[in-house]
Amino acid sequence: MADQSVEDKNLELAALRKKRTFRKFSYRGVDLDKLLDLNHEELLDLVNARARRRFSRGLKRKPMALIKRLRKAKAAAKPMERPEGIKTHLRNMIIVPEMIGSVVGVYNGKEFNGIEIKVCLQNCSRLSGGARLMTRRAARHLSYLI
């Protein structure tokens, strides 16, 4: 009798989980699953002119090394766990879809600030993105900032 009630509760919980709808992430009308499967040319059609220009000129050694290290960290991570953070000085690296889910420590001139690259953060922009990583702190002695 008690086993049946436990099973019923488990079935109800499973039904509730199925009912929950999660936000579908997309970039310029392309879903995340399709975004990860795009080849290089199809990705270039989606990104803005700045990123197209950068990719057309070719990725140099350091950005390719960063992508390689991120792949290696993702492969070494256990399923459903965050990969180990990779430190870099490349503040102007363009975020590509295969970097989604990685953890990157970006140097701001003094320390490495960790960023987990998510889909909402992924709009094929640069890692710093201007406001994402501040290189200066606000002065604490100013009364209007407190």
VEXMIKOL-805340 format. One record per residue (C-alpha): x, y, z; residue number from 1. Coordinates in nm, 2 decimals, padded with zeros to 4 digits. Each point is the difference from the previous one (the first is absolute). Example, Ala and Ser with C-alpha at 12.3 -4.5 7.8 and 13.67 -1.06 7.14 Angstrom:
<atoms>
> 01.23 -00.45 00.78 1 $
> 00.14 00.34 -00.07 2 $
</atoms>
This chain:
<atoms>
> 00.00 00.00 00.00 1 $
> 00.28 00.24 00.10 2 $
> 00.19 -00.09 -00.32 3 $
> -00.29 00.09 -00.22 4 $
> -00.03 00.35 00.15 5 $
> 00.37 00.06 -00.05 6 $
> -00.03 -00.11 -00.36 7 $
> -00.30 00.22 -00.05 8 $
> 00.19 00.30 00.14 9 $
> 00.30 -00.08 -00.23 10 $
> -00.24 -00.01 -00.30 11 $
> -00.16 00.33 00.10 12 $
> 00.35 00.16 00.03 13 $
> 00.10 -00.13 -00.34 14 $
> -00.32 00.14 -00.15 15 $
> 00.07 00.34 00.16 16 $
> 00.35 00.00 -00.14 17 $
> -00.13 -00.07 -00.35 18 $
> -00.25 00.29 00.03 19 $
> 00.27 00.25 00.08 20 $
> 00.11 00.18 -00.31 21 $
> 00.34 00.14 -00.02 22 $
> 00.11 00.29 -00.20 23 $
> 00.13 -00.10 -00.34 24 $
> 00.32 00.18 -00.08 25 $
> 00.06 00.12 -00.35 26 $
> 00.24 00.24 -00.17 27 $
> -00.15 00.19 -00.30 28 $
> -00.28 -00.25 -00.03 29 $
> 00.22 -00.31 00.01 30 $
> -00.05 -00.24 00.29 31 $
> 00.29 -00.11 00.22 32 $
> 00.01 -00.36 -00.13 33 $
> 00.02 00.12 -00.36 34 $
> 00.25 00.27 00.10 35 $
> 00.24 -00.26 00.13 36 $
> -00.03 -00.20 -00.32 37 $
> 00.07 00.29 -00.24 38 $
> 00.31 -00.01 -00.21 39 $
> 00.24 00.29 -00.04 40 $
> -00.17 00.16 -00.30 41 $
> -00.35 -00.02 00.14 42 $
> 00.12 00.16 00.33 43 $
> 00.16 00.28 -00.20 44 $
> -00.34 00.07 -00.16 45 $
> -00.15 00.05 00.35 46 $
> 00.26 00.22 00.17 47 $
> 00.05 00.38 -00.03 48 $
> 00.25 00.16 -00.24 49 $
> 00.27 00.05 00.27 50 $
> 00.00 -00.38 00.07 51 $
> -00.01 -00.09 -00.37 52 $
> 00.30 00.22 -00.07 53 $
> 00.19 -00.15 00.29 54 $
> -00.08 -00.36 -00.11 55 $
> 00.08 00.07 -00.36 56 $
> 00.34 00.12 00.09 57 $
> 00.06 -00.33 00.19 58 $
> 00.04 -00.08 00.37 59 $
> 00.35 00.03 00.11 60 $
> 00.19 -00.24 00.23 61 $
> -00.11 00.13 00.34 62 $
> -00.38 00.00 -00.07 63 $
> 00.03 -00.35 -00.15 64 $
> 00.20 -00.12 00.30 65 $
> -00.28 00.14 00.23 66 $
> -00.27 -00.19 -00.19 67 $
> 00.21 -00.32 00.01 68 $
> 00.05 00.03 00.38 69 $
> -00.38 00.07 00.05 70 $
> -00.08 -00.32 -00.20 71 $
> 00.25 -00.20 00.21 72 $
> -00.15 00.14 00.33 73 $
> -00.36 -00.08 -00.12 74 $
> 00.11 -00.36 -00.09 75 $
> 00.17 -00.05 00.33 76 $
> -00.31 00.12 00.20 77 $
> -00.25 -00.25 00.13 78 $
> -00.35 00.01 -00.14 79 $
> -00.22 00.27 00.16 80 $
> 00.30 00.17 00.16 81 $
> 00.16 00.33 -00.09 82 $
> 00.34 -00.04 -00.17 83 $
> 00.32 00.14 00.16 84 $
> 00.06 00.37 -00.06 85 $
> 00.26 00.10 -00.27 86 $
> 00.19 00.32 00.06 87 $
> 00.07 00.23 -00.29 88 $
> 00.11 00.35 -00.08 89 $
> -00.21 00.01 -00.32 90 $
> -00.26 00.26 00.08 91 $
> -00.10 00.04 -00.36 92 $
> -00.06 -00.36 -00.09 93 $
> -00.33 -00.06 -00.19 94 $
> -00.23 -00.24 00.17 95 $
> -00.08 -00.29 -00.23 96 $
> -00.28 -00.26 00.06 97 $
> 00.24 -00.28 00.10 98 $
> 00.11 00.22 00.30 99 $
> -00.34 -00.01 00.15 100 $
> 00.01 -00.17 00.34 101 $
> 00.37 00.07 00.06 102 $
> 00.14 00.20 00.29 103 $
> 00.26 00.26 -00.09 104 $
> 00.21 00.22 00.23 105 $
> 00.07 00.33 -00.18 106 $
> 00.28 00.22 00.12 107 $
> -00.10 00.36 00.07 108 $
> 00.35 00.13 00.07 109 $
> 00.01 -00.11 00.36 110 $
> -00.18 -00.32 00.04 111 $
> -00.20 -00.27 -00.19 112 $
> -00.37 00.04 00.01 113 $
> -00.19 -00.32 -00.07 114 $
> -00.28 00.00 -00.26 115 $
> -00.22 -00.30 -00.07 116 $
> -00.09 00.03 -00.37 117 $
> -00.37 -00.05 -00.04 118 $
> -00.24 00.03 -00.29 119 $
> -00.15 00.33 00.11 120 $
> 00.36 00.14 00.03 121 $
> 00.07 -00.14 -00.34 122 $
> -00.08 00.25 -00.26 123 $
> 00.33 -00.06 -00.18 124 $
> 00.15 00.30 00.16 125 $
> 00.33 00.05 00.16 126 $
> 00.09 -00.16 00.34 127 $
> 00.02 00.33 00.18 128 $
> -00.30 00.15 -00.17 129 $
> 00.08 00.34 00.14 130 $
> -00.20 -00.02 00.33 131 $
> 00.04 -00.37 00.09 132 $
> 00.34 00.04 00.15 133 $
> 00.09 00.32 00.17 134 $
> 00.37 00.09 00.00 135 $
> -00.05 00.26 00.27 136 $
> -00.19 00.01 00.33 137 $
> -00.22 00.29 00.11 138 $
> 00.16 00.22 00.26 139 $
> -00.14 -00.09 00.35 140 $
> 00.07 00.34 00.15 141 $
> -00.26 00.17 -00.21 142 $
> -00.32 00.04 00.20 143 $
> -00.24 -00.03 -00.29 144 $
> 00.13 -00.34 -00.10 145 $
> -00.07 -00.16 00.33 146 $
</atoms>
